[in-house]
Amino acid sequence: MADAPQTTAFSQESMLMDLILRLGRLREGRIGLHLHFSRLSPAYKEERYIRIATEAFGNYISGFEGFLFSLKNGDLFYVAKDVTATVLKTSAERIRLLFSQDALTEAYTERGEPAFYTLYDLEKDYDNLLKTMQSFLPKLSSLPSLSEQLKTKKDKEAIHPSMLSKIELALETTDVSGLARSQTICTLIDPTPPQPLFEEIYISIEDLQRTILPQFDITSNFWLFRYMTQTLDQRALQMLMRSDYSSSRPFSLNLNVQTVLSPEFSKFESMITAQLCGRLVIELDLVDVISNMSAFMFARDYLHDHGFRLCLDGLTHHTLPFYNRSDLGFDLMKILWTPNGLDTIQTSMLPEVRRIIMDSGQAHIILCRCDNDEAIKTGQDLGIVMFQGRAIDRQLRNL
């Protein structure tokens, strides 16, 4: 698949319009698909959900030659040649399942077509598509992007691709040991106090940004930030090899799949003590996993063969039903506690989420980012017994 370059959202729109205009004489065998993420309700229109859906759709159409555009309002538009409408419709329906709790997925147009997406056969629908885009795209140019809407540090500038080499150099020369933090994952079954299981070791992104580029928001561009984390992974491994973390205390690391397959990880593994065998956890983010399933499966088998435990990070109660822990080969799964997430879960959904958690195994599910007692209570109501977050940190300090 030939993707549109990762440029600004406005450029993506301009490139889409330019492509549509150029295809006016090349309509044969071409088809377009418009995924209307902007029509989702606010609870389902969060950047993380859109990102996961975008990654999943990219995997579904990876075997075809086409162009994928991420528009400023969050919508996706895909144009391809020699792809059947059935194939694209199947892909769109699979994405629609990710948002099955949203009313949009049950809505239909006056023509009886799903409101969640629109299919265009350019040979028949070109004029209609052009008219729609001409009326639609100008409106988008005045809207803030999803990342701009969700940005809290409005006084900071967004990073851009030309800065990447500078940032990587800064990462390679910065002493990250002073930026290392840890947070303990505990079992918590009332009325007993929390029982520590292992600690997650991570680099504080907030402190890192303050150190290397205080005037910029290094997380503003997800794709650039994701690329940067591979360099950060290497620095974290180097730090651990020089520290006492490679002793007998169980801990977890959140790494990219490509990092697991790197020579640096092999060096790190060679320094791990025998006491850690079977107790060290490697956390892999959901977006990273579904971005390249073949690389993930290779990394997963390697880690299991070498005595590591695996944790799938980045799940929400919306995405949990679509990822079976045992089928994917994970020992643990993390569910995020976030605003508009589990704290606003519909009462009607509680039994289903609890059933999934119980089927996955209480000893295999972690509720993370638990910053208040409400998070812990909701998690326990769902059958969760393992927690991570500031609320747990406070309990540990009070023991």
N, C-alpha and C positions, 0 to 999 in steps of 0.2 A: 504494500500500500504506500502510495506517495502522499504524505501528509503535507498540508500547508505549513510553511515555516512558523516557528513559535515566535511571533511578533506581537505587537500590541493588539488589543481587541479591535480597535478602529481599523488597523491594517487588515485584520482578518475579514472584516466586513467589506472593505474596499476590494480585497482580493476576490472575495466571493462574487461581488457584483461584476468585477472585471471578467471572471471566468464565465459567468452566465452570459454576458454580452458576447464573448468570443465564441461561445457554443451555439450562437444563433445559426451558424451555418454548418455546425457539426453535431446535429441533434441525434442522429441515428445511433441506436444501441446505448444511449446514455439515460441514466435515471438519477433522480435526486430524492433525498430523504431529509425532512425537516423534523427534528425532535423538539417539541415545544416545552422545554424545561421551565421557561419563564412563566408558564401558566400554572405551575404547581403552587400549592399553598405555601405560605412562609415557612412552616415547620419542615417541609420537605425540600425547600429551595436553598438550603444551606450549602455553602461552597463545597464542603466535604462530600455530601451526597452527590452533587453534580459531578465532582471529580471522579468518584468511584464509578458512576454510570458512564462517564466519558471513557474511562479506561476500559470498562467492560465492552462497550460498543467497539472501541478500537480493536480489541481482540477478535470480536465476532467478524469484522470485515478485513482482517489483516491479510487475507489471501487474495484480495482483489486490488486492482489498480484504480485508485480514486483519490479524492481530495477531501479532507475533513476540516471543517471550520468551526471554531469556538467563537460564538458571537458575544457581544458585550453584555447582553442581558442573560447570558447563560445557555441560550439555545445552541443546539448542534445542527450543522447542515453538512450533508455528505453527498458528493456528486461522483458517480463512477460510470465506467463503461463496461458493457458485456456482463452486467450483474442482473439477474432476474428480479422482478418485483417481489416474488415469493421469498427469495433469500433475504432481501432487505426488510420485508415485512416481518419475517421470523425474528430477525435481529431486533427490530423495534419492539416486538411483543415481549421479547426476553427482557429488554430494558424496562418496559412498562411494568413487568412483574416486580421490579425493585421498588416501585412506588405504589404497590397495590393498595395501600391504606389511604392513598390520596384520592379525593373525589374526581380529580381529572382523569384518572385511568378508567373510570366508569362512564365518562361523558362521551357523547357522539355528536357529530355535526348534523346539519339538516339533511345532508346526503347519506347519512347513516355510516359515516367513516369515523374512526377514533379521533377524538380531539387531542390526544397525546402526541400524535405525529401525522405528517402529511407526506404522501408519496407522489412524486412527479415523474411521469413518463415524458421525457423532453421532446420526443417525436410528436406527441399529441398535446401535451400541456405546456409547451414552452411559453406561449404568449401569456397564459395565466400565471405561470411562475414569474416571468419578467415583471408583469404588472404588480404582483404581490410584493416582490422584492423592492421595486421602486418606491412603493408606498410604505414599506416596512423598514428598510434600512436607514433612511434619513432620521427616523424617530429614534433609532438606537444610538446614533452618534451623540445625542445629547444626554444619554443616560450614563450614570457611573457604572463601572464594571462591578462584578460580584466582589472581587478582592477589595475594590475601593469602598464599596458599601460596608464591608465587614471590618475594614481597617480601623484600629483604635488609635494608632499613633499617627495622627493626621499631620504632625509637624515634620515627619520624616519622608524622604523621597523614596520612590520605588527603585529597585535595582533593575538593570537592563543588561543584555548579553555582552555588551562591550566592556562591562566591569568584571566579567567572570575571571579573567586572568589575574587581575589585581586582587580579587577576593581569595582566589586559590593560593596566591603567593602569601597573603596575610595568614591564611589558615596554616600553611606549611611552616611559617616562622613564628607563630604565636605559641607560647607555652600554655597548653590547655589544661595542665594539671591543676592550676588555680581555678579553673572553670568547672571542674568535675563535681558532680553532685550525686547523691544517692537517696533512694526512697525505698522503704521496706514494704514488701508484700506480706500480708498477714492473713491467717485464718481468724475469723471473729464469729464465735457462736455464743450468743448470750446464755448465761450471765458471765461467762469466763472472759478474762481480758484478752486482747489480741495476742496471737502466737506468731512470732516472726518465722517466715519460711525462707525467703531470700530477699536480696536487695537489688534494685535496678540501678545500674551505674550509667550516668548520662552526662553529656556536656550541656550546661545551661546556655540555651540559644540567646536568651535575653542578655546575659552577661557577655557572651561572645560578641554580640552585635555592638554592645557598648564599648567593647575593647577594640574591635577592628574597624568598624564603620558606623560610628555613632549617629551620623546624620542621615543614614539610610535605613530602610526597613528591609532586611535581607530575606524576610519570609514573604514579601509582597508578591513575588513571582514564584508560584509553586514549582514549576518545572525547573527553573534555574536553581531554586533552593534544593530541590531533590538531587540535582546533579552535584551541588556543593557538598551535600551530606556524605557523598562517597569519599571525598577528601577528608572530611571531618571524621569519618569512620576510621580511616587509616591513622589519623593523629590519636584517636582514642585508643586504638589497639597498641600503638607505640607507647602511650602513657601507661597503660596497664602492664605492659611487659617490663616497665621500669619501676613499677610500684609493688605494693604488697597485696594487691587485689588478686594476683595469680597465686594465692596461697590456698587455704582449705575452706574459705568461706564461700558458700554458694551465692551466685549473683547472676543477673541477666544483663544482656546487651541488646540494644535495638540497632540492627545493622541492615544495610542494603543487601539484596541477594548477590549482587556482583562483588560485594566485599567478602562474603563467605567464600566465593570462588577465587579470591585473590591470593597471591603469595604471602602477603602480610598476615592474612588469617592463619595460614599454615605455620608461620613463625610463632604467632600467638599461641596456637594450639600446642606446639612443642614445649612451651614453657608452663603449661597448666599442670598442676600437681595431680597425682593419682587420686587424692582425696576428693577432687572435684568431678571425677568421672561419673556421668549420669546425673549430676546435680546442677551443672551450668546450663542456663537457658538462653537461647538465641531468639530474640523477638524479631519478627518480620512483619512489615506493614502491609495491610490488605492491598493498597494501591500498587505497591511494588510487586506483590505476588501475582496479581492478575495481569500486570503489564507484560510479563514474560513467563508464562506457565512452564515452558520447557526448562528454562534456567532455574526456576524455583524447584521443580521436581528433582533436578540434578543436585541442587544445593541441599534439599531436604534429605535425600537419600544419603548424601555424604555426611551430613550432620548426625543423622541417626546411627550410621555405621561407626562414627567416631565418638559415640557416647554422649552427644548433646541432646537436650530437650528443646522442643520448638514451641513457640507461642505465636499465635496469629493476633497481631495488634491492629487497632483501628476499627473494630466492629461497633455498630450501634444496634439498637433493638430493631431497626428497620432492615439492616443487612444481615443480621444473625440468621434468619431462616434460610438464607441462600447458600450458606457455607457450612457444610457438614465437617465437624472437627476430625472424626476418624477417617472419613474418605480422603481428606486433604493430607492427613498424616501429621496433624498437630497434637502435641501433648496438652497444650493450654490454649485458651482463647481469652482475649481482653475485650470487654465491652466498655465504651466510653460513657461516663456520666457527663452530659453537656446540657446547657440551656436548650429547651425545645426537644430534649431527648427523653431519657427515662423519667425525668422529673415531671414531664407532662404527658406521660403515656396514657392512652385511653384505657379506661377501666375494662372495656370489652376485650382489649388485647392482652391483659395480664395473664389469663389462663394459658394462652397460646405461647407467650414468651416464657412463662414458667415451665411449660411442658418441654420446650426446646432445651432450656437450661438443664432440666432434670435428665432428659435423654442424652445430652452431651456429657453429663456427669458433674455433680457439684464440686468434685475435686479437680475439675479441669477448667472452670470459669472464674475469671477475675474481673471485678468491677473496679475500674481505675478512675482517677481524677475525682475521687470522693472528697470534696472540700467541706462538706457539712454533714450533720447527723442525718438529715433527710435522705441523702444519697445512700447511706448505710442501711437505713430502715427499709427503703424501697428495694434495695438489693436483697436483703434478708427475706422480704416478703416474696421475692421471686425465687427463693431457694439458693441464692448465692452465699457462699461462706468464705470467699477470699476477696480481700479488698486492698486498695492502694490509694493514697491521697493524703491531703493535709489533715483531714479529720482523723485518720489512722495515726499520722505523725503525732498529733496532739495527745492521743490516748497513750501512745508509747512513751512520750515524755512524762506523762503523769503517773506511770507505773512506779 
